[in-house]
Amino acid sequence: MAGKKRQSAKLSGHNNAGLAAAAHQVAADIAGKSAQISNKVYEKELARLQIELVKLQEWVKAKGLKVVVLFEGRDAAGKGGAIKRITQSLNPRICRVVALGTPTEREKTQWYFQRYVAHLPAAGEIVLFDRSWYNRAGVERVMGFCSDQEYEEFLRSCPEFERMLVRSGIKLIKYWFSVSDAEQERRFQDRITDPAKRWKLSPMDLESRRRWVEYSKAKDGMFAYTDIKQAPWFVVEADIKKRARLNCIRHLLEQIRYEDLTPEPIALPPRADSSSYVRPPKSDQTEIPDYY
């Protein structure tokens, strides 16, 4: 019975009428209102999309797919928030996040793409890059961390590198989170006043504010060379975080055709007889204080 159910499951993604119908309903719920989405509508739609992400995860695992998703954009554009909502209900052994720090002295001597290649997925895995090899075309270019020759070589090599990934069987999806000057400043100010977010601000972030136009030019040049047919850039308008997250997740789900392979409900077996087991006294254990 379960087999027949799965055989008849409709393909999700482009052909999933339910996904499209639900999205139209969300649009109707906010039509004629402000650009903001109410928490009630947002939470309901996010929960529905996260269930779809679990289905996608199971399909990727069952079919041995290899998926790479790049998240790029300006500082405070909302990349991290979108990644958190994507991974929230997923298995970290199947879907993992890669956020590399500053390259070591040894890594600086390697082929530029080498340290990223080490994190590419095996069969049945999804890898989300929170910033990626495009650092060279963005922060490194603007801040002078690479030479003109290194930058130009990146622009020549990157399209071929990505075509090679696609030919190897990797599904490569690239997102650019776009945020306005005014909204970025508002988010920076929020981070300054919130002790829980202040760690997100670095001297590099502050310098990026001063070099807004330079970053814009760098992004335009990057798109001109690397917006290729095999791996195009998808721009996420991110001034409204909740919209950006829902739009990004919905679009991601549409990039891979998948079926519902959700396991059937199971019955828990009865516990074995434990009458012969004597638990050691709790006083023998070191417990944390009961603070609350």
C-alpha angles and dihedrals in degrees: 000000000000089000092054090048091054093044090056095045111122120241111259124218116045093006099043104112091182092058091050094045092052091050091051089052091053090050090050091050092059098034113125092013131097121296089258120094118227116246090242094055092041096051092046094050093042091053090051093049092047089057088053089051089056089053090050090049092053091048092050090050095046095046097040094238122170115217129183122185121187121204114198135159144107123317112281092015092130102258094134093048092053092048091051092053091048095051097037096098100024132102108259089212089063102030115037136171123230117199109165122199130215110318117256122241089260093049090051088064094052130090102284096244094044100095091049094049089061089065099048115123129263120216112306096021138115120204122194114198112208091204117344145185087323088082085092093060093044126028095012092051096045097041095044095245092136133041125250088251092053091048094049091047090053092054089051096044103039098071090049092046091053093045087053090053091050093048089052090061101264117139103222119197121179125197127189114196109212120202130175124244092247095048093048090053091049091053092047090052089049090054091049093055097040113074090200091059102034092094088067091068116083132173086256091058091052091048090051089061090057091048098047095133093046090054090049091054091047091051092049091051092047092053092048091060105030106036091102131167094243092051112014125184117252114204118215114201099222109178088108106049099200093051091046093052094048093044092049095048093045091050092047090054090053093056095069125046108225141165130220107266095162107153116252117255112274134208118235112238118235117265118257118255108281100179091115093054118098114194116220114247114274089232087073090064129077107232128187116248117272095244098171 
